[in-house]
Amino acid sequence: MSLPIGNFAIARVEFPNRRSYNANMLHLIWYLFVGFLVGCVAKALMHMHLSITWTVVLGIVGSIIGGAVTHLFYPPSAGGKFHLGGIIVSIIGAILVLYIWHKFRLQLPRG
């Protein structure tokens, strides 16, 4: 589809998957937000000091581990979007990651 302007026609670009692009971007923002919250709770409970970046990474890794365990023992319902138990298990997963990190005396790279 083009828009006529004087003697010129400007092509209008339409994105057929614009809605799915917006939904994917919201999912990414949601993952970062939940990862930050989970990481903050886990590092507060384990008395660790991490940068914001490592807090988000910790929360996302803990959420992946917690989500895998949750899906193994309690599969999600067909229309379920949010499960509070998933947040709790994500925090437990992040605490497990921090415990293993501390147990093997691994060091975080400094930026």
C-alpha positions as CSV (number, residue, x, y, z in Angstrom):
1,M,0.0,0.0,0.0
2,S,1.4,3.4,-0.8
3,L,0.5,6.9,0.3
4,P,0.4,9.6,-2.5
5,I,2.1,12.8,-1.6
6,G,2.1,15.3,-4.5
7,N,3.7,13.6,-7.5
8,F,5.4,11.0,-5.3
9,A,4.2,7.9,-3.7
10,I,5.7,6.8,-0.4
11,A,5.5,3.0,0.3
12,R,4.0,2.1,3.6
13,V,5.7,-0.8,5.3
14,E,3.3,-3.1,7.2
15,F,4.5,-5.7,9.6
16,P,2.2,-8.7,9.6
17,N,3.6,-10.0,12.8
18,R,3.7,-6.8,14.8
19,R,1.5,-8.1,17.5
20,S,3.7,-11.2,18.1
21,Y,6.8,-8.9,18.1
22,N,5.2,-6.8,20.9
23,A,4.2,-9.9,22.8
24,N,7.8,-11.3,22.5
25,M,9.3,-8.0,23.7
26,L,6.9,-8.0,26.7
27,H,8.0,-11.5,27.6
28,L,11.6,-10.5,27.5
29,I,10.9,-7.6,29.8
30,W,8.9,-9.8,32.1
31,Y,11.8,-12.4,32.2
32,L,14.3,-9.6,33.1
33,F,11.9,-8.2,35.8
34,V,11.2,-11.6,37.4
35,G,14.9,-12.5,37.1
36,F,15.8,-9.4,39.0
37,L,13.2,-10.0,41.7
38,V,14.2,-13.7,42.2
39,G,17.9,-12.8,42.2
40,C,17.4,-10.0,44.8
41,V,15.5,-12.3,47.1
42,A,18.1,-15.1,46.7
43,K,21.1,-12.9,47.2
44,A,19.4,-11.3,50.3
45,L,18.7,-14.7,51.8
46,M,22.3,-15.9,51.1
47,H,23.9,-12.6,52.2
48,M,25.8,-12.2,48.9
49,H,26.7,-9.0,47.1
50,L,26.2,-9.0,43.4
51,S,25.9,-6.3,40.7
52,I,22.6,-5.7,39.0
53,T,23.7,-7.7,35.9
54,W,24.7,-10.7,37.9
55,T,21.5,-10.5,40.0
56,V,19.4,-10.7,36.8
57,V,21.5,-13.5,35.5
58,L,21.2,-15.4,38.8
59,G,17.5,-14.9,38.8
60,I,17.1,-16.1,35.2
61,V,19.3,-19.2,35.8
62,G,17.4,-19.9,39.0
63,S,14.1,-19.5,37.2
64,I,15.2,-22.0,34.5
65,I,16.2,-24.5,37.1
66,G,13.1,-23.9,39.2
67,G,10.9,-24.0,36.1
68,A,12.4,-27.3,35.0
69,V,11.8,-28.9,38.4
70,T,8.3,-27.5,38.6
71,H,7.4,-28.8,35.2
72,L,8.7,-32.2,36.0
73,F,6.6,-32.7,39.2
74,Y,3.6,-30.3,38.5
75,P,2.9,-29.7,34.8
76,P,1.2,-26.4,34.0
77,S,-2.5,-26.3,33.2
78,A,-3.5,-25.6,29.6
79,G,-4.5,-21.9,30.0
80,G,-2.3,-21.1,33.0
81,K,-0.2,-18.0,32.7
82,F,1.1,-17.4,36.2
83,H,1.8,-19.7,39.0
84,L,3.0,-18.4,42.4
85,G,4.7,-21.7,43.1
86,G,6.9,-21.1,40.1
87,I,8.2,-17.9,41.7
88,I,8.9,-19.7,44.9
89,V,10.6,-22.6,43.2
90,S,12.6,-20.1,41.1
91,I,13.9,-18.5,44.3
92,I,14.8,-21.9,45.6
93,G,16.6,-22.6,42.3
94,A,18.5,-19.3,42.6
95,I,19.5,-20.1,46.2
96,L,20.7,-23.5,45.0
97,V,22.8,-21.9,42.3
98,L,24.3,-19.5,44.9
99,Y,25.0,-22.3,47.3
100,I,26.8,-24.4,44.6
101,W,28.7,-21.2,43.5
102,H,29.8,-20.6,47.1
103,K,30.6,-24.3,47.8
104,F,33.0,-24.6,44.9
105,R,34.5,-21.2,45.7
106,L,33.9,-19.9,42.1
107,Q,34.6,-16.2,41.4
108,L,32.4,-13.9,39.4
109,P,34.2,-12.1,36.6
110,R,34.7,-8.4,37.4
111,G,33.6,-5.9,34.7
